[in-house]
Amino acid sequence: MKRRTWFGLSLACLAFAALLDPRSAVAQEASTQALYKEHCASCHGADRLGGQGPALLPQNLKRLRKKSALGVIGNGRAATQMPAFKEVLSNAQIAALADYVYTPLDHVPEWGAAQISASHVVHKPELVEGDANSAKPIYDADPLNVFLVVEAGDHHVTVLDGDKFEPIHRFKSRFSLHGGPKYSSDGRFVYFASRDGWITKFDMYRLETVAEVRAGINTRNAAVSSDNRYVIVGNYLPHTLVILKASDLSLLKIIPVKDGKGNSSRVSAVYNAPPRTSFIAALKDIPEVWEIRYDDDPPAGFSQPWVHDYRKESGDAPKSEQFPVRRIKVEQHLDDFFFDQEYIHLIGASRDGRGQVINLDVRRAIADLDLEGMPHLGSGITWRAGETTVLATPNLKKGEITIIDTATWKTIKRLKTLGPGFFMRSHENSRYAWVDVFFGPNRDAMHVIDKETLEIVKTLRPEPGKTAAHVEFDRSGSHALVSIWDKKGALVIYDAKTLKEVKRLPMSKPSGKYNVHNKITFSEGTSH
């Protein structure tokens, strides 16, 4: 019997029992489950295992006390799609829902090696070991100036020619992609991660899906190694890092995410750090950052300390252990982070606005950041300004951009905006940085900032009344693409110098767009 059918029958049985005695515990449970189905299941899953939103289980709510959960249900949560229900539900109903999501399931499905391997499918065996050097795209556009546009409105992806700004291909994706697609180093293949754990490998030359596997129940994001051999997946549920063979997405290793005392954690995010030949993961429930080496021969002077650390922290592991984990203790949980251009420093923050700079070489925090509100460091960028390099991050609670001198890690400016922002982008060939005003009455505004003067020089409103978000530049930095986040939305292309609109393409809530060249070259001003 299908899971949703069983869930519906269970509710029907509870509802019948409630008719017999509306004051009984069964009746109250039926009422609460009906509330959950009506208001929560579409995002968090009928079984509370997650979907577009995270899983709602006690083991995934360790950092949210039940008292705080009442406020989240009633008032919503900043920087998420969680709406406020205080005008829809009574205090008693909100309390009942909080009790419900903190009640353990009778059985949480296991998702280990057997389940991952059983879900694995190779659609195009002939493309698994495709030779990017001899292969050519089936289209005429520059393959390095192609965009992938994720259309969240109807769960499709559009392949866009970045010179003509014309669609090349459109295909259906898995439900609710998250974390941005990750390209192989040559741009030939791309890997998508969905909220419900599916990893998809897509051939950008042949425009075909190569392979798929479900690596988790509720997934945060994925990353690809610089040598194109491995894909790592960070999960919310179960609490694991999963390493896959990039060629066909077959399972290589599952790393349980636990501290030395056995406490487990969700993964906030995991990214590739190319100069380090490592993956870097931040943990949501344990104050640690993990560095996972994927090279076969660590560099001289680094291999022996590495092996020592791994053997000391993980038990009597053999020297040949693949994907050793190096733990870095931090002062707080990290919900969000990004790197400097050299990948020596990790700049991270928690939801309460506490920021810190962690030197990955010396394995400790070296500076605290003067941040307020809720900085969105995952969208932070850096650029040269005069004699220094600055870091700039939007804020999810306050209408300001925080600008920090990376030589001293001191805040040099708080640039006021029309409201909290979500995404910030630039390009090394552009004099401007763009940032949206994602929340509040001015969500249709897009600020353009001069990177030398650190001042807003223009505010654009691509479509009055509709949210404008997520700028991305083309390969040369000559055009900036803006999303209108609406089911009847659009992709708006601007001349990056004149700031004039040059074209508009109707799309279904284009939540993000990702240029091949900018991503594989780790272009200054884009997310990595």
ABEGO torsion letter per residue (X at the ends): XBAAAAAAAAAAAAAAAAAABAABAAAAAAAAAAAAAAAAAAAAEAAGAEBABBBBBAAAAAABBAAAAAAAAAAEBBGBABBBAAAABBAAAAAAAAAAAABBBABBBBBBAAAAAAABBBABAAAAABBAAABBBABABBAAABBBBBBAAAGBBBBBBAAAGBBABBBBBBBGBBGEBBBBAAGABBBBBBAAGBBBBBBAAAGBBABBBBABABBABBBBBAAGABBBBBBAOBBBBBBBBAAAGBBABBBBBBBAAGBBBBBABBBBBAAAGBBBBBBAABBBBBBBBABABBBBGAAAAAAAAAAAAAEBBBAABBGBBBBBBBABBBABBBBBAAGABBBBBBAAGBBBBBBAAAGBBABBBBBBEBBBAAABBBBBBEABBBBBBBBAABBBBBBBBAAAGBBABBBBBAEBBABBBBBAABABBBBBBABEAAAABBBBBBAAAGBBABBBBABBGBBBBGBBBBAAGABBBBBBBBABBBBBBBBAAAGBBABBBBBBGBABBBBAAAAAAGBBGBBX
